[in-house]
Amino acid sequence: MVEMFNYGVAIQICIAGMAESDSKSNTLLMQLIANSLFTPRQMAIISNQLYRQGRDRKVTSGAYYRQVKQSKDKVTAVLYSMVLLQATNVLKPESVEAISRLAAQLNVILASEGSDILDNSRIDDVMSVTDQLIKRVCNL
């Protein structure tokens, strides 16, 4: 069975919301989110839904479930986009495999909270490699 969402990253999203602002993995995660189609709030909602944590009591239930629907719709649109790009050979199988390997490596890095793996220069290096790979894969 193919795992559709990396649970290690989801855990990091939950931790990032609670972590100190100078957390190195939080910094990396926020840079990844900033370059994605998702907002930090949407990623928190996705994580809440995965772990059935429920809504923040400061947010009305109507507003929360509207945001849940928007997040689900966005994830669905991203997945359809991936299928479309692969079906039309915009994304080659080897490109998708490279992105999957990068995601797995990022999972390891994000799970290394508290270790010395992440310092500011390494975060910059990780983001640079990520950016280079994404640009190389996008062969338009």
C-alpha positions in Angstrom: 0.0 0.0 0.0 1.3 3.5 -0.9 1.5 5.9 2.0 -0.1 9.1 0.8 1.2 11.4 3.5 4.4 11.2 5.4 3.4 10.9 9.1 6.9 12.0 10.2 6.4 15.4 8.5 2.9 15.7 10.0 4.3 15.2 13.5 6.9 17.8 12.7 4.1 20.2 11.7 2.4 19.7 15.0 5.7 20.2 16.9 6.5 23.2 14.8 3.4 24.9 16.1 4.5 24.4 19.6 8.3 24.6 19.2 10.4 27.5 20.1 10.7 30.1 17.4 14.4 29.4 17.0 14.0 25.7 16.4 16.1 24.7 13.4 13.7 22.2 12.0 10.9 24.7 12.5 12.9 27.2 10.4 13.4 24.6 7.7 9.8 23.6 7.8 8.6 27.2 7.6 10.8 27.7 4.5 9.4 24.7 2.9 5.8 25.8 3.6 6.6 29.3 2.3 7.6 27.8 -1.0 4.6 25.6 -1.2 0.9 26.2 -2.1 -0.1 25.8 1.5 -0.2 28.2 4.4 1.1 27.3 7.8 -2.5 27.4 9.0 -3.6 24.9 6.3 -0.7 22.6 7.2 -1.8 22.8 10.8 -5.3 21.9 9.8 -4.2 19.0 7.7 -2.2 17.7 10.7 -5.1 18.2 13.0 -7.3 16.2 10.7 -4.8 13.4 10.4 -4.5 13.0 14.1 -8.1 13.9 14.9 -7.0 16.7 17.2 -10.1 18.8 16.6 -10.3 22.5 16.2 -8.8 25.3 18.3 -11.5 26.6 20.6 -10.6 30.2 19.6 -11.9 29.5 16.1 -15.6 29.0 15.4 -16.6 25.6 14.2 -18.0 27.0 10.9 -14.7 28.8 10.2 -12.6 25.8 11.1 -14.6 23.3 8.9 -14.5 25.8 6.0 -10.7 25.8 6.3 -10.7 22.0 6.5 -12.7 21.8 3.3 -10.4 24.4 1.6 -7.3 22.4 2.7 -8.8 19.1 1.5 -9.7 20.7 -1.8 -6.1 22.0 -2.2 -4.6 18.6 -1.4 -6.9 17.0 -4.0 -6.0 19.7 -6.6 -2.3 19.1 -6.0 -2.7 15.4 -6.4 -4.7 15.8 -9.6 -2.0 18.2 -10.8 0.7 15.6 -10.1 -1.3 13.0 -12.1 -1.8 15.4 -15.0 1.8 16.4 -15.1 2.9 12.8 -15.1 0.3 11.7 -17.6 1.4 14.4 -20.0 5.1 13.7 -19.5 5.8 17.1 -18.0 7.1 15.2 -14.9 9.1 12.1 -15.9 9.1 9.0 -13.6 12.7 9.6 -12.6 11.8 13.2 -11.6 9.0 11.9 -9.3 11.4 9.4 -7.9 14.0 12.1 -7.2 11.4 14.2 -5.5 10.3 11.2 -3.4 13.9 10.6 -2.3 14.4 14.3 -1.4 11.2 14.2 0.7 12.5 11.1 2.5 15.7 12.9 3.2 13.9 16.0 4.4 11.8 13.7 6.7 15.0 12.4 8.3 16.4 16.0 8.7 13.1 17.3 10.2 13.0 14.3 12.6 16.5 15.2 13.9 15.2 17.9 16.2 17.8 18.6 18.9 20.7 17.2 17.0 23.4 19.2 15.4 22.4 18.2 11.9 20.7 21.6 11.3 22.6 24.8 11.7 21.8 28.0 9.7 24.2 27.2 6.9 22.9 23.7 6.5 19.4 24.9 6.4 20.5 27.2 3.5 22.2 24.3 1.9 19.1 22.1 2.2 16.9 24.8 0.7 19.4 25.4 -2.1 19.5 21.7 -3.0 15.7 21.5 -2.8 15.4 24.6 -5.0 17.9 23.3 -7.6 16.1 19.9 -7.8 12.7 21.5 -8.2 13.9 23.8 -10.9 15.7 20.9 -12.7 12.5 18.8 -12.5 10.4 21.6 -13.9 11.5 21.3 -17.5 9.3 24.0 -19.0 
